[in-house]
């Protein structure tokens, strides 16, 4: 995991990263957080990943089931990130105590009855090519989930991950920060297709971007974004004139206060040309996806990486000094307060959303 080349150049010198500068900010949000891509966690794999200042151990049993646990063995405290999977058991590296699918100790290495100890599980779910773990500031069990989305195209998803200073809310908030799409990302024009809608732990954004490119001229990019908590965005991006469809998952994970890991996963598909016979149209569509999959993914990552230096150095301001044209940031921050302990969602109430 590491920054892109463009990002490396951007932060090789300059302002102090926000976490190193001790900039005041938000605590780690509650809810689901992506800790791995599904293909990183094949049967028999054990991974250790940070979440909110603590290690989480992930492993996949031979049956395919995924578990997330607190990292220390309940026997004598060995770190289970060093453990091995033996069929459906997790075997501690210290004394080879084995823990079964239910987390209970199933056997010792001494041919003696196992003690009445168990692993400490964390809620985990696998969805859309990623593995999510639940954490809540008051210890409550999950009361919402990450849904399974449609899958486009026939090619496997491409993904990448980075680590940088910043906060997960800043990433999710970008989806309603209408102004920055023109000033930072170079969209000729961006506009909301409809008001942002909120429903408990989710929200939906409909957007149109007006673009211009050599040979293509003017064209429209249609974007539908669904947000789930403060750790997952799913964007459907369609360019009707080009025939390109793309699904993108953006998953920032708060690994400590003021620091995050950022995961992105993309799938693409091209529409079949209507004027060609069906078998030829299908072949053209698949060939275009095969040839352009890599370049489109790199372009998508470069689009996202334009935000990295901003997130890496910025300070969270509450209330913000909003202006017309910013987008409905105030309303978003009001919705986001539910993911923090009381009085820790920023020092002051968000200002009104701009009209």
Residue frames relative to the residue before (quaternion, step in Angstrom):
aa qw qx qy qz dx dy dz
X 1.0000 0.0000 0.0000 0.0000 0.00 0.00 0.00
X 0.2682 0.7642 -0.5518 0.1991 3.56 -0.82 0.92
X 0.6330 -0.5495 0.3797 0.3913 3.56 -1.21 0.29
X 0.5692 -0.5622 0.4656 0.3784 3.53 -1.26 0.39
X 0.6617 -0.5009 0.3563 0.4293 3.59 -1.23 0.30
X 0.6461 0.5225 -0.3288 0.4488 3.55 0.94 -0.86
X 0.6549 0.5061 -0.3027 0.4726 3.54 1.01 -0.85
X 0.6191 0.5471 -0.3466 0.4441 3.60 0.99 -0.79
X 0.6639 0.4854 -0.3110 0.4764 3.57 0.93 -0.85
X 0.6571 0.5450 -0.3199 0.4109 3.55 0.99 -0.87
X 0.7933 0.2989 -0.1608 0.5055 3.60 0.99 -0.73
X 0.3835 0.7433 -0.4845 0.2563 3.61 1.19 0.18
X 0.7767 -0.0213 -0.0089 0.6294 3.56 1.20 -0.48
X 0.4993 0.6517 -0.4640 0.3327 3.55 -1.13 0.49
X 0.8368 -0.1981 0.1228 0.4953 3.59 -1.15 -0.55
X 0.5624 -0.5858 0.4674 0.3493 3.54 -1.25 0.48
X 0.5259 -0.6256 0.4615 0.3451 3.63 -0.91 0.81
X 0.6263 -0.5986 0.3483 0.3579 3.55 -0.99 0.81
X 0.6816 0.4834 -0.3143 0.4506 3.61 0.91 -0.83
X 0.6563 0.4981 -0.3131 0.4723 3.60 1.04 -0.72
X 0.6630 0.5098 -0.2994 0.4593 3.57 1.12 -0.66
X 0.4148 -0.7293 0.4543 0.2995 3.56 1.25 -0.21
X 0.2405 0.7929 -0.5264 0.1906 3.56 1.14 0.59
X 0.4712 -0.6613 0.4872 0.3214 3.61 -0.88 0.84
X 0.0777 0.8146 -0.5681 0.0877 3.55 -1.00 0.73
X 0.6975 -0.4660 0.3577 0.4103 3.49 -1.34 -0.23
X 0.5058 -0.6037 0.5003 0.3597 3.60 -1.19 0.39
X 0.6553 -0.4744 0.3822 0.4465 3.57 -1.26 0.05
X 0.4128 -0.7375 0.4711 0.2527 3.62 -0.75 0.95
X 0.4818 -0.6399 0.5179 0.3002 3.53 -1.27 0.47
X 0.5480 0.6205 -0.4593 0.3221 3.54 -1.28 0.39
X 0.7036 -0.4130 0.3532 0.4578 3.54 -1.28 -0.47
X 0.0359 -0.7766 0.6288 0.0148 3.57 -1.13 0.74
X 0.4167 -0.6983 0.5245 0.2524 3.57 -1.00 0.85
X 0.1143 -0.8139 0.5685 0.0372 3.58 -0.77 1.06
X 0.8058 0.0375 -0.0129 0.5908 3.61 1.19 -0.25
X 0.4326 -0.6042 0.5811 0.3319 3.51 -1.36 0.20
X 0.6349 -0.5747 0.3568 0.3734 3.57 -1.06 0.71
X 0.7135 0.4696 -0.2804 0.4380 3.58 0.90 -0.86
X 0.5425 0.5746 -0.4143 0.4516 3.60 1.28 0.06
X 0.7513 0.3711 -0.1726 0.5178 3.55 1.18 -0.57
X 0.0390 0.8127 -0.5744 0.0892 3.55 0.44 1.24
X 0.6887 -0.4673 0.3238 0.4499 3.63 -1.17 0.36
X 0.7845 0.2892 -0.2452 0.4907 3.55 -0.89 1.01
X 0.5785 0.6043 -0.3686 0.4054 3.60 1.28 -0.18
X 0.1100 -0.7476 0.6517 0.0660 3.54 -1.19 0.74
X 0.0229 -0.8001 0.5989 -0.0244 3.59 -0.79 1.04
X 0.1937 -0.7310 0.6366 0.1512 3.55 -1.23 0.56
X 0.0234 0.8036 -0.5916 0.0604 3.57 -0.75 1.05
X 0.4370 -0.7019 0.4924 0.2719 3.60 -1.04 0.72
X 0.0508 0.7655 -0.6406 0.0337 3.53 -1.20 0.67
X 0.8560 -0.1006 0.0350 0.5059 3.55 -0.69 1.15
X 0.7647 -0.4120 0.2004 0.4531 3.57 0.90 0.96
X 0.7318 0.3492 -0.2288 0.5387 3.59 1.24 0.07
X 0.5129 -0.6247 0.4882 0.3292 3.56 -1.23 0.47
X 0.1016 -0.7240 0.6767 0.0872 3.50 -1.30 0.63
X 0.2336 -0.7579 0.5934 0.1376 3.58 -0.95 0.88
X 0.1264 -0.7736 0.6199 0.0366 3.53 -0.89 1.07
X 0.1280 0.7794 -0.6125 0.0323 3.58 -1.07 0.61
X 0.2607 -0.7463 0.5936 0.1507 3.51 -1.25 0.59
X 0.3804 -0.7305 0.5283 0.2064 3.56 -0.79 1.08
X 0.6815 -0.4860 0.3519 0.4189 3.57 -1.26 0.27
X 0.6176 0.5532 -0.3345 0.4479 3.59 1.19 -0.53
X 0.5622 -0.5984 0.3844 0.4220 3.58 1.26 -0.37
X 0.5281 0.6383 -0.4124 0.3790 3.59 1.22 -0.26
X 0.2812 -0.7573 0.5723 0.1413 3.55 -1.06 0.86
X 0.1006 -0.7752 0.6217 0.0493 3.54 -1.12 0.79
X 0.1174 -0.7381 0.6579 0.0927 3.53 -1.26 0.59
X 0.0044 0.8232 -0.5633 0.0705 3.57 -0.76 1.05
X 0.5597 -0.5118 0.5107 0.4049 3.52 -1.37 0.21
X 0.5603 -0.7224 0.3055 0.2663 3.57 -0.88 0.96
X 0.7271 0.4834 -0.2639 0.4098 3.62 1.05 -0.45
X 0.5125 -0.6681 0.4592 0.2831 3.53 -0.90 1.03
X 0.4300 -0.7241 0.4731 0.2587 3.63 -0.80 0.93
X 0.5263 0.6159 -0.4216 0.4074 3.62 1.25 0.00
X 0.7975 -0.1856 0.1502 0.5540 3.60 0.46 -1.21
X 0.6999 -0.5758 0.2529 0.3385 3.53 1.09 0.78
X 0.3581 0.7260 -0.5217 0.2695 3.64 1.11 0.29
X 0.4925 -0.6481 0.4882 0.3147 3.57 -1.14 0.65
X 0.3482 -0.7856 0.4832 0.1676 3.54 -0.62 1.17
X 0.4427 0.6523 -0.4729 0.3937 3.56 1.24 0.22
X 0.6651 0.4636 -0.2824 0.5128 3.57 1.33 -0.29
X 0.4710 0.6978 -0.4245 0.3332 3.58 1.30 0.02
X 0.3151 -0.7152 0.5879 0.2086 3.53 -1.38 0.16
X 0.3887 -0.6844 0.5645 0.2487 3.53 -1.25 0.56
X 0.0574 -0.7699 0.6356 -0.0001 3.56 -0.86 1.05
X 0.7989 -0.1473 0.0550 0.5805 3.56 0.00 1.30
X 0.7744 -0.2575 0.2212 0.5339 3.56 -0.47 -1.22
X 0.6086 0.5424 -0.3531 0.4592 3.58 1.26 0.32
X 0.2846 -0.6984 0.6251 0.2012 3.53 -1.25 0.58
X 0.1662 -0.8178 0.5492 0.0445 3.57 -0.64 1.16
X 0.4213 -0.7253 0.4956 0.2254 3.55 -0.68 1.18
X 0.4712 -0.7051 0.4496 0.2804 3.63 -0.93 0.84
X 0.6322 0.5820 -0.3275 0.3928 3.61 1.18 -0.48
X 0.8300 0.0358 0.0246 0.5561 3.61 0.59 -1.14
X 0.4704 -0.7145 0.4083 0.3186 3.60 1.30 0.26
X 0.2732 0.7143 -0.5841 0.2719 3.59 0.98 0.77
X 0.2336 -0.7868 0.5619 0.1035 3.57 -0.94 0.95
X 0.1844 -0.7838 0.5897 0.0621 3.55 -0.98 0.95
X 0.3954 -0.7721 0.4625 0.1833 3.54 -0.77 1.11
X 0.7678 -0.3728 0.2559 0.4538 3.57 -1.30 -0.06
X 0.6921 0.4499 -0.2862 0.4865 3.60 1.11 -0.60
X 0.5863 -0.6101 0.3533 0.3991 3.60 1.29 0.06
X 0.5704 0.6057 -0.3847 0.3997 3.60 1.22 -0.29
X 0.5411 -0.5968 0.4761 0.3527 3.55 -1.15 0.60
X 0.2114 -0.8202 0.5267 0.0717 3.58 -0.63 1.19
X 0.8025 -0.0652 0.0480 0.5912 3.60 1.10 -0.55
X 0.3112 -0.6965 0.6084 0.2190 3.53 -1.34 0.38
X 0.5543 -0.5903 0.4571 0.3679 3.55 -1.30 -0.05
X 0.6334 0.5772 -0.3085 0.4129 3.60 1.28 0.01
X 0.4295 -0.6867 0.4625 0.3605 3.61 1.26 -0.02
X 0.5155 0.5892 -0.4340 0.4457 3.53 1.08 0.82
X 0.6359 -0.5300 0.3729 0.4192 3.59 -1.15 0.44
X 0.4854 -0.6706 0.4669 0.3108 3.61 -0.95 0.78
X 0.4854 -0.6449 0.4930 0.3247 3.57 -1.07 0.65
X 0.5646 -0.6167 0.4370 0.3315 3.55 -1.23 0.40
X 0.3692 0.7120 -0.5065 0.3164 3.56 0.57 1.17
X 0.1192 -0.7986 0.5889 0.0362 3.56 -1.18 0.59
X 0.5548 -0.5583 0.4967 0.3656 3.51 -1.29 0.40
X 0.3782 -0.6994 0.5534 0.2479 3.56 -1.23 0.48
X 0.2143 -0.8312 0.4996 0.1166 3.60 -0.22 1.23
X 0.2178 -0.7140 0.6444 0.1659 3.51 -1.37 0.34
X 0.5445 -0.6036 0.4479 0.3724 3.62 -1.01 0.65
X 0.0096 0.7989 -0.5983 0.0619 3.57 -0.88 0.98
X 0.0377 0.7810 -0.6234 0.0011 3.56 -1.14 0.63
X 0.2752 -0.7369 0.5978 0.1544 3.52 -1.21 0.67
X 0.1520 0.7936 -0.5703 0.1475 3.56 -0.71 1.08
X 0.8812 0.0480 -0.0303 0.4694 3.54 -1.05 0.87
X 0.7287 -0.4488 0.2446 0.4558 3.56 1.01 0.78
X 0.7092 0.3790 -0.2630 0.5332 3.60 1.23 0.30
X 0.3357 -0.7182 0.5794 0.1893 3.55 -1.30 0.51
X 0.1212 -0.8144 0.5674 0.0042 3.56 -0.65 1.20
X 0.1449 -0.7668 0.6216 0.0677 3.56 -1.09 0.82
X 0.3628 -0.7453 0.5301 0.1784 3.55 -1.02 0.91
X 0.0784 0.7498 -0.6550 0.0516 3.52 -1.12 0.84
X 0.0106 -0.7966 0.6044 -0.0065 3.58 -0.92 0.88
X 0.5577 -0.6557 0.3954 0.3205 3.55 -0.93 0.90
X 0.7565 0.3368 -0.2262 0.5130 3.62 1.09 -0.49
X 0.6031 -0.6284 0.3340 0.3604 3.57 1.25 0.38
X 0.4350 0.7181 -0.4641 0.2822 3.61 1.18 0.05
X 0.5437 -0.6078 0.4797 0.3238 3.54 -1.28 0.50
X 0.6691 -0.5084 0.3364 0.4249 3.62 -1.16 0.41
X 0.0861 -0.7896 0.6060 0.0427 3.56 -0.99 0.89
X 0.7372 0.1646 -0.2114 0.6203 3.56 1.28 0.51
X 0.2317 -0.7882 0.5592 0.1115 3.58 -1.22 0.34
X 0.5026 -0.5922 0.5251 0.3479 3.52 -1.37 0.17
X 0.3175 -0.7813 0.4978 0.2025 3.64 -0.55 1.04
X 0.4956 -0.5891 0.5323 0.3520 3.54 -1.33 0.25
X 0.2107 -0.7836 0.5727 0.1164 3.58 -0.83 1.01
X 0.6523 -0.4794 0.4016 0.4283 3.51 -1.35 0.14
X 0.2881 -0.7298 0.5923 0.1834 3.57 -1.23 0.48
X 0.1721 -0.7946 0.5746 0.0938 3.57 -0.81 0.95
X 0.8024 0.3026 -0.2136 0.4679 3.53 -1.24 0.48
X 0.4590 -0.6804 0.5098 0.2577 3.51 -1.39 0.09
X 0.5933 0.5824 -0.3690 0.4155 3.57 1.23 -0.19
X 0.5601 -0.5965 0.4369 0.3736 3.62 -1.09 0.56
X 0.5823 -0.5863 0.4335 0.3594 3.53 -1.18 0.59
X 0.2654 -0.7097 0.6236 0.1924 3.53 -1.26 0.54
X 0.0185 0.8167 -0.5761 0.0279 3.56 -1.04 0.70
X 0.0538 -0.7712 0.6332 0.0374 3.51 -1.34 0.37
X 0.1672 -0.7851 0.5911 0.0797 3.57 -1.28 0.36
X 0.0939 -0.7782 0.6206 0.0211 3.54 -1.18 0.71
X 0.2051 -0.7390 0.6184 0.1714 3.56 -1.32 0.23
X 0.1474 0.7846 -0.5847 0.1445 3.57 -0.92 0.92
X 0.5973 -0.5104 0.4564 0.4178 3.51 -1.33 0.12
X 0.4857 0.6540 -0.4838 0.3198 3.54 -1.19 0.46
X 0.3965 -0.7153 0.5375 0.2054 3.52 -1.35 0.11
X 0.5958 -0.6076 0.3968 0.3440 3.55 -1.03 0.84
X 0.6286 0.5484 -0.3612 0.4167 3.61 0.94 -0.74
X 0.6053 0.5641 -0.3630 0.4286 3.59 1.03 -0.71
X 0.6481 0.5171 -0.3151 0.4618 3.58 1.03 -0.80
X 0.6985 0.4599 -0.2773 0.4729 3.58 0.79 -1.00
X 0.6246 0.5576 -0.3288 0.4368 3.59 1.05 -0.76
X 0.5549 0.6338 -0.3863 0.3758 3.59 1.12 -0.60
X 0.6068 0.5912 -0.3590 0.3916 3.59 1.10 -0.63
X 0.7380 0.3393 -0.2314 0.5354 3.63 1.18 -0.36
X 0.5187 0.6140 -0.4190 0.4223 3.60 1.30 0.03
X 0.1815 -0.8483 0.4897 0.0877 3.53 0.37 1.29
X 0.6483 0.5758 -0.3245 0.3780 3.58 0.94 -0.89
X 0.6964 0.5142 -0.3016 0.3996 3.58 0.88 -0.86
X 0.5401 0.6232 -0.4182 0.3809 3.61 1.17 -0.33
X 0.6888 0.4302 -0.2764 0.5139 3.59 1.12 -0.60
X 0.7357 0.4541 -0.2592 0.4305 3.59 0.76 -1.00
X 0.7684 0.3397 -0.1821 0.5108 3.61 1.02 -0.77
X 0.7921 0.3399 -0.1596 0.4813 3.57 0.89 -0.93
X 0.4948 -0.7254 0.3889 0.2789 3.56 1.25 -0.02
X 0.3490 0.7109 -0.5368 0.2910 3.59 1.12 0.41
X 0.5154 -0.6574 0.4470 0.3199 3.57 -0.89 0.88
X 0.7732 -0.1204 0.1080 0.6132 3.55 1.07 -0.79
X 0.0447 -0.7781 0.6258 0.0303 3.56 -1.04 0.75
X 0.0395 0.8023 -0.5929 0.0566 3.55 -0.96 0.84
X 0.5088 -0.6330 0.4919 0.3139 3.53 -1.18 0.63
X 0.3941 -0.7158 0.5261 0.2357 3.56 -0.94 0.88
X 0.7649 -0.0621 0.0596 0.6383 3.56 1.24 -0.59
X 0.6513 -0.5023 0.3622 0.4385 3.61 -1.16 0.28
X 0.5485 -0.5912 0.4718 0.3565 3.58 -1.14 0.64
X 0.1805 -0.7866 0.5835 0.0907 3.57 -0.90 0.93
X 0.1607 -0.7857 0.5949 0.0549 3.58 -1.01 0.90
X 0.0365 0.7785 -0.6251 0.0427 3.56 -1.05 0.81
X 0.8069 -0.2298 0.0925 0.5363 3.55 -0.14 1.34
X 0.8463 -0.1190 0.0959 0.5102 3.63 -0.51 -1.14
X 0.7024 0.4505 -0.2564 0.4878 3.61 1.24 0.01
X 0.0402 -0.7694 0.6324 0.0808 3.54 -1.33 0.23
X 0.2195 -0.7684 0.5892 0.1196 3.56 -1.28 0.40
X 0.0982 -0.7767 0.6219 0.0166 3.54 -1.02 0.97
X 0.0987 -0.7597 0.6410 0.0476 3.55 -0.96 0.94
X 0.0318 0.8269 -0.5511 0.1070 3.56 -0.65 1.14
X 0.1480 -0.7487 0.6359 0.1148 3.54 -1.28 0.51
X 0.1311 -0.7702 0.6207 0.0661 3.54 -0.98 0.91
X 0.2358 -0.7561 0.5969 0.1280 3.54 -0.95 0.93
X 0.0489 -0.8261 0.5593 -0.0478 3.54 -0.63 1.21
X 0.1398 -0.7471 0.6399 0.1136 3.51 -1.38 0.29
X 0.0458 0.7954 -0.6012 0.0609 3.56 -0.91 0.91
X 0.5986 -0.5550 0.4249 0.3913 3.60 -1.13 0.57
X 0.8089 0.2257 -0.2379 0.4881 3.54 -1.10 0.87
X 0.7346 0.4110 -0.2363 0.4854 3.58 0.99 -0.78
X 0.3051 -0.7522 0.5205 0.2651 3.56 1.09 -0.72
X 0.7586 -0.3178 0.2607 0.5055 3.57 -1.09 -0.72
X 0.1165 0.7754 -0.6168 0.0689 3.56 -1.05 0.75
X 0.4038 -0.7123 0.5356 0.2066 3.55 -1.30 0.43
X 0.1809 -0.7408 0.6378 0.1079 3.54 -1.10 0.82
X 0.1882 -0.7869 0.5817 0.0830 3.58 -0.71 1.11
X 0.0606 -0.8198 0.5687 -0.0281 3.57 -0.72 1.09
X 0.0350 -0.7603 0.6487 0.0035 3.56 -0.92 0.99
X 0.0658 -0.8199 0.5682 -0.0243 3.56 -0.57 1.19
X 0.0834 -0.7553 0.6481 0.0497 3.54 -1.02 0.92
X 0.1552 -0.7930 0.5861 0.0595 3.54 -0.84 1.06
X 0.1141 -0.7804 0.6139 0.0322 3.54 -1.06 0.87
X 0.8019 -0.0927 0.0072 0.5901 3.54 -0.26 1.29
X 0.6245 -0.5199 0.4137 0.4105 3.54 -1.20 -0.64
X 0.6772 0.4977 -0.2965 0.4536 3.59 1.11 0.56
X 0.7969 0.2284 -0.1415 0.5410 3.62 1.15 0.09
X 0.0185 -0.7531 0.6576 -0.0057 3.53 -0.99 1.00
X 0.0910 -0.7521 0.6482 0.0764 3.54 -1.12 0.73
X 0.0686 -0.8189 0.5697 -0.0114 3.57 -0.63 1.17
X 0.1842 -0.7235 0.6565 0.1080 3.54 -1.01 0.93
X 0.0460 -0.8084 0.5859 -0.0338 3.58 -0.57 1.18
X 0.0102 -0.8105 0.5837 -0.0471 3.57 -0.67 1.12
X 0.0864 -0.7587 0.6448 0.0334 3.53 -1.07 0.88
X 0.2521 -0.8311 0.4699 0.1578 3.59 0.22 1.25
X 0.6589 0.5300 -0.3368 0.4142 3.61 0.89 -0.80
X 0.7165 0.4106 -0.2349 0.5128 3.57 1.10 -0.72
X 0.4037 -0.7201 0.4688 0.3142 3.57 1.16 -0.57
X 0.5077 0.6554 -0.4127 0.3774 3.57 1.26 0.34
X 0.0664 -0.7480 0.6594 0.0355 3.54 -1.04 0.93
X 0.0115 0.7959 -0.6049 0.0228 3.57 -1.01 0.81
X 0.1603 -0.7343 0.6506 0.1086 3.53 -1.11 0.80
X 0.0341 -0.8032 0.5944 -0.0192 3.56 -0.80 1.02
X 0.1473 -0.7486 0.6394 0.0955 3.54 -1.02 0.88
X 0.1036 -0.7674 0.6322 0.0268 3.54 -0.93 1.01
X 0.0187 0.8368 -0.5386 0.0964 3.57 -0.56 1.19
X 0.0490 -0.7944 0.6054 0.0053 3.60 -0.17 1.25
X 0.1105 -0.7989 0.5902 0.0350 3.58 -0.93 0.88
X 0.3501 -0.7312 0.5491 0.2033 3.56 -0.75 1.07
X 0.1225 -0.8185 0.5585 0.0553 3.59 -0.41 1.18
X 0.7544 -0.0517 0.0078 0.6543 3.57 1.32 -0.29
X 0.6427 -0.4984 0.3756 0.4443 3.57 -1.19 0.23
X 0.8306 0.1667 -0.1514 0.5093 3.55 -0.66 1.13
X 0.7438 0.3150 -0.2204 0.5468 3.60 1.22 0.17
X 0.0403 -0.8189 0.5720 -0.0252 3.57 -1.02 0.81
X 0.2884 -0.6489 0.6569 0.2533 3.45 -1.46 0.20
X 0.1962 -0.7867 0.5827 0.0558 3.53 -1.05 0.87
X 0.0573 -0.8048 0.5907 -0.0118 3.57 -0.69 1.13
X 0.0476 -0.7855 0.6170 0.0051 3.52 -1.07 0.82
X 0.0471 -0.7868 0.6152 -0.0151 3.55 -0.98 0.94
X 0.0759 -0.8204 0.5666 -0.0075 3.58 -0.85 1.01
X 0.0276 -0.7355 0.6748 0.0542 3.51 -1.31 0.58
X 0.1006 -0.8058 0.5812 0.0523 3.59 -1.03 0.73
X 0.0031 -0.7596 0.6496 0.0325 3.53 -1.36 0.33
X 0.2518 -0.7424 0.5994 0.1617 3.54 -1.20 0.58
X 0.5002 -0.6454 0.4893 0.3063 3.54 -1.03 0.84
X 0.4774 -0.6557 0.5014 0.3010 3.56 -1.14 0.63
X 0.4901 -0.6701 0.4633 0.3100 3.63 -0.79 0.95
X 0.4452 -0.7365 0.4469 0.2444 3.57 -0.71 1.10
X 0.6954 0.5170 -0.2865 0.4088 3.59 1.02 -0.72
X 0.6442 0.5126 -0.3247 0.4657 3.59 1.25 -0.13
X 0.6003 -0.5302 0.4339 0.4126 3.59 -1.18 0.42
X 0.6627 -0.5695 0.3093 0.3754 3.58 -1.02 0.83
X 0.6834 0.4704 -0.3298 0.4506 3.69 0.71 -0.85
X 0.6710 0.4807 -0.3038 0.4757 3.60 0.98 -0.81
X 0.6250 0.5390 -0.3363 0.4536 3.59 1.01 -0.79
X 0.6502 0.5094 -0.3145 0.4678 3.57 1.00 -0.84
X 0.6541 0.5121 -0.3105 0.4621 3.59 0.97 -0.82
X 0.6388 0.5197 -0.3246 0.4652 3.60 1.00 -0.82
X 0.6513 0.5241 -0.3100 0.4528 3.58 0.95 -0.91
X 0.6972 0.4659 -0.2815 0.4666 3.60 0.85 -0.94
X 0.6391 0.5200 -0.3352 0.4569 3.59 1.01 -0.74
X 0.6358 0.5246 -0.3285 0.4610 3.58 0.97 -0.83
X 0.6585 0.5026 -0.3126 0.4648 3.59 0.95 -0.86
X 0.6584 0.5150 -0.3169 0.4481 3.58 0.95 -0.85
X 0.7177 0.4582 -0.2598 0.4554 3.59 0.89 -0.92
X 0.7793 0.3692 -0.1701 0.4770 3.57 1.01 -0.81
X 0.4053 0.7391 -0.4620 0.2756 3.60 1.25 -0.14
X 0.7080 0.4645 -0.2648 0.4614 3.58 0.77 -1.04
X 0.6890 0.4712 -0.3040 0.4592 3.64 0.75 -0.92
X 0.6530 0.5015 -0.3284 0.4628 3.60 0.98 -0.77
X 0.6388 0.5138 -0.3377 0.4625 3.60 0.98 -0.76
X 0.6582 0.4983 -0.3189 0.4656 3.60 0.93 -0.85
X 0.6402 0.5157 -0.3250 0.4676 3.56 1.03 -0.74
X 0.6393 0.5217 -0.3211 0.4648 3.58 1.03 -0.79
X 0.6528 0.5003 -0.3107 0.4764 3.59 1.00 -0.81
X 0.6402 0.5167 -0.3295 0.4632 3.59 1.01 -0.77
X 0.5994 0.5512 -0.3501 0.4630 3.59 1.08 -0.73
X 0.6851 0.4735 -0.2758 0.4801 3.57 0.89 -0.96
X 0.6656 0.5451 -0.3094 0.4051 3.59 0.92 -0.93
X 0.5133 0.6289 -0.4300 0.3950 3.60 1.19 -0.28
X 0.6628 0.5015 -0.3012 0.4673 3.60 1.16 -0.57
X 0.5230 0.6961 -0.4095 0.2725 3.60 1.09 -0.61
X 0.6873 0.4624 -0.3250 0.4562 3.66 0.71 -0.87
X 0.6140 0.5430 -0.3546 0.4500 3.59 1.10 -0.65
X 0.6914 0.4673 -0.2821 0.4733 3.58 0.76 -1.03
X 0.6514 0.5614 -0.3158 0.4010 3.57 0.95 -0.90
X 0.7978 0.3058 -0.1361 0.5015 3.59 1.05 -0.72
X 0.5959 0.6419 -0.3665 0.3139 3.61 1.10 -0.50
X 0.3409 -0.6933 0.5956 0.2198 3.51 -1.35 0.33
X 0.4198 -0.6880 0.5296 0.2644 3.56 -0.98 0.83
X 0.1259 -0.8057 0.5777 0.0345 3.57 -0.64 1.14
X 0.0864 0.7820 -0.6104 0.0916 3.54 -0.87 1.01
X 0.4769 -0.3151 -0.7994 0.1852 1.54 -1.12 2.24
X 0.4863 -0.6478 0.4882 0.3249 3.58 -1.14 0.49
X 0.4529 -0.6646 0.5168 0.2934 3.58 -1.23 0.43
X 0.0642 -0.8689 0.4904 0.0193 3.55 0.56 1.21
X 0.1404 -0.7679 0.6217 0.0635 3.52 -1.26 0.65
X 0.6364 -0.4937 0.4089 0.4290 3.57 -1.25 0.30
X 0.7423 0.3741 -0.2877 0.4756 3.55 -0.91 0.90
X 0.5289 0.6497 -0.4058 0.3655 3.59 1.25 -0.24
X 0.4534 -0.6166 0.5113 0.3910 3.54 0.94 -0.91
X 0.6498 -0.5759 0.3465 0.3550 3.61 -1.24 0.35
X 0.0483 0.8414 -0.5338 0.0683 3.58 0.70 1.09
X 0.6339 0.5504 -0.3364 0.4267 3.60 0.96 -0.82
X 0.6676 0.4870 -0.2999 0.4767 3.58 0.92 -0.89
X 0.6217 0.5363 -0.3429 0.4564 3.59 1.01 -0.75
X 0.6845 0.4868 -0.3041 0.4495 3.61 0.83 -0.90
X 0.5986 0.5409 -0.3687 0.4617 3.56 1.08 -0.58
X 0.6527 0.5030 -0.3019 0.4793 3.62 0.98 -0.86
X 0.6794 0.5304 -0.2910 0.4152 3.60 0.96 -0.91
X 0.5134 0.6756 -0.4173 0.3253 3.62 1.15 -0.41
X 0.5975 0.6137 -0.3601 0.3698 3.60 1.12 -0.63
X 0.6803 0.5148 -0.2875 0.4353 3.61 1.18 -0.43
X 0.6846 0.4379 -0.2820 0.5100 3.59 1.27 0.23
X 0.5924 -0.5259 0.4454 0.4174 3.57 -1.24 0.31
X 0.6241 -0.5312 0.3950 0.4151 3.61 -1.09 0.52
X 0.8350 0.1797 -0.1827 0.4869 3.54 -1.13 0.87
X 0.6877 0.4377 -0.3111 0.4885 3.63 1.19 0.22
X 0.5045 0.6370 -0.4327 0.3906 3.58 1.17 0.54
X 0.7303 -0.2412 0.1799 0.6133 3.57 1.21 0.44
X 0.5842 -0.6404 0.3785 0.3247 3.57 -1.07 0.67
X 0.8059 0.1605 -0.0654 0.5662 3.53 1.13 -0.59
X 0.6264 -0.5331 0.4049 0.3993 3.55 -1.24 0.37
X 0.5313 -0.6151 0.4584 0.3596 3.59 -1.08 0.59
X 0.5060 -0.6361 0.4884 0.3174 3.54 -1.13 0.61
X 0.6690 -0.4990 0.3456 0.4290 3.59 -1.22 0.20
X 0.5454 -0.6019 0.4673 0.3490 3.54 -1.17 0.60
X 0.4962 -0.6578 0.4624 0.3275 3.60 -0.95 0.77
X 0.4011 -0.7104 0.5258 0.2409 3.54 -1.11 0.65
